[in-house]
Amino acid sequence: MLSQMGAEELPPAHPVRILMEEHDQLLGFLSELELAAAAARKSATGLEVGGTLRTSIHALALTLLDAEPHHQREEQGLFPRMERIGIEGPPHMMRMEHEILRAAKRSLAEQMSSDAPANEAFVAQLCRTTSDLVGTLRAHIQKENRILYPMALEALSAEDWREIATDCERIGPCSFSKWR
């Protein structure tokens, strides 16, 4: 059943396989982010400007921002092909979620690059932003992996997939992608 398909069941260069493999990497970054937020919740040690924890969280936020080519490959390659054959709702929802996720990732990066003191309000905001970002991105990935991609695999033609692959090549990989 396609909804239970794993990335490894698709050819190595298939756009959906690449997108799903990037999702796996993003989920790993989210786990790291959760651990860092949990450490911050226990103690603000390392959250001072230039501190190791603050620097680490900032690096994770920047890595998540580096998923932009992933979103662009979906928005410029996959979604238009789905919409062209009448599948409009799921791509529309995913675009809206991409905008929410972009804002959350920027917010986290800005907070971590600011010179704000690591006080109680700073930690509370960090925990809220992190919790929202992690929850939203995990749910988004699940919807794409379990609903959107299987729908696309069933509905799109071989020609559509060739065009999508060309678009993906033009846009390029994320900085963290295994696909190069």
C-alpha positions in Angstrom: 0.0 0.0 0.0 1.4 3.4 -1.0 0.5 5.1 2.2 2.8 2.7 4.0 5.6 3.0 1.4 9.1 3.8 2.6 11.5 6.0 0.6 13.8 2.9 0.1 11.1 1.3 -2.1 11.5 4.1 -4.7 14.4 4.5 -7.2 17.3 6.4 -5.6 16.8 9.6 -7.8 13.0 9.6 -7.5 11.9 13.1 -6.2 9.7 11.5 -3.5 12.5 9.4 -2.3 14.8 12.4 -2.0 12.0 14.4 -0.3 11.3 11.6 2.2 15.0 11.1 3.0 15.3 14.9 3.7 12.3 14.5 6.0 14.2 11.8 7.9 17.1 14.2 8.3 14.8 17.0 9.4 13.2 14.7 12.0 16.6 14.1 13.4 17.3 17.9 13.7 13.9 18.3 15.4 15.0 15.7 18.0 18.2 17.6 18.6 16.2 20.8 19.0 13.9 19.2 21.5 16.9 18.0 23.6 18.4 21.4 23.5 15.1 23.1 24.6 14.8 20.6 27.4 18.3 21.5 28.6 17.3 25.2 28.4 14.2 24.5 30.4 16.3 22.9 33.2 19.0 25.6 33.2 19.8 28.7 31.3 23.5 27.8 31.5 24.9 28.1 28.0 22.1 30.4 26.8 24.0 33.6 27.4 25.0 35.5 24.3 27.8 33.4 22.7 27.0 30.4 25.0 27.4 26.9 23.8 23.7 26.0 24.1 22.5 29.2 22.4 25.1 28.7 19.6 23.9 25.1 19.1 20.2 26.0 19.0 21.1 28.9 16.5 22.9 26.4 14.3 19.9 24.0 14.4 17.6 26.9 13.4 19.9 27.8 10.5 19.9 24.2 9.4 16.1 24.1 9.5 16.1 27.3 7.4 18.4 25.5 4.9 15.4 23.3 4.1 14.2 26.0 1.7 15.2 24.1 -1.5 13.1 21.2 -0.2 10.0 23.5 0.1 10.8 25.1 -3.3 11.1 21.7 -5.0 7.6 20.8 -3.7 6.1 24.3 -4.4 7.6 24.7 -7.9 7.8 21.1 -9.0 5.4 18.7 -7.3 2.4 20.9 -6.3 1.8 22.5 -9.7 1.7 19.1 -11.3 -0.8 17.9 -8.7 -2.9 21.0 -9.2 -2.9 20.7 -12.9 -4.7 17.3 -12.6 -7.2 18.6 -10.1 -5.6 17.8 -6.8 -5.7 21.3 -5.3 -6.5 21.1 -1.6 -3.5 19.2 -0.2 -0.9 21.3 -2.1 -2.7 24.5 -1.0 -2.6 23.4 2.7 1.1 22.4 2.5 2.0 25.8 1.0 0.2 27.5 3.9 2.1 25.3 6.4 5.4 26.1 4.6 4.8 29.8 5.3 4.0 29.1 9.0 7.2 26.9 9.2 9.3 29.6 7.5 8.2 32.2 10.0 8.8 29.9 13.0 12.3 28.9 11.8 13.1 32.6 11.2 11.8 33.5 14.7 13.9 30.9 16.4 17.0 31.9 14.4 16.4 35.6 15.3 15.9 34.9 18.9 19.1 32.9 19.1 21.2 35.5 17.2 19.8 38.4 19.3 21.7 40.0 22.2 18.8 39.4 24.6 19.7 38.2 28.0 19.0 34.6 28.9 16.4 35.4 31.5 13.1 33.6 32.3 11.2 35.4 29.5 13.9 34.4 27.0 13.8 30.8 28.0 9.9 30.7 28.0 9.9 32.2 24.5 12.5 29.7 23.3 10.5 26.8 24.7 7.2 28.1 23.1 8.8 28.7 19.7 10.6 25.3 19.8 7.5 23.4 20.9 5.4 25.0 18.1 8.0 24.5 15.5 8.7 20.9 16.4 5.1 20.0 16.6 4.1 21.7 13.4 7.0 20.4 11.3 6.6 16.8 12.6 2.8 16.9 11.7 3.6 18.5 8.3 6.1 15.8 7.5 3.7 13.1 8.5 1.0 14.5 6.3 3.3 14.7 3.3 4.8 11.3 3.8 1.5 9.5 4.5 -1.0 11.5 2.4 0.4 13.9 -0.1 3.3 11.8 -1.6 1.2 8.6 -1.9 -1.5 10.6 -3.6 1.0 12.1 -6.0 2.6 8.7 -6.7 -0.8 7.3 -7.7 -2.0 10.3 -9.7 1.0 11.6 -11.6 2.3 10.3 -14.9 5.8 9.2 -15.8 6.1 12.4 -17.8 5.0 14.5 -14.7 7.8 12.8 -12.7 10.4 13.5 -15.3 9.4 17.2 -15.3 9.4 17.2 -11.5 12.9 15.7 -11.5 14.1 18.4 -13.9 12.6 21.1 -11.6 14.3 19.4 -8.6 17.7 19.4 -10.4 17.3 23.1 -11.3 16.5 24.1 -7.7 19.1 21.8 -6.1 19.6 20.2 -2.8 19.4 21.4 0.8 22.8 22.0 2.5 22.2 18.9 4.6 20.9 16.6 1.8 22.5 13.4 1.0 21.3 14.0 -2.6 24.0 15.9 -4.5 
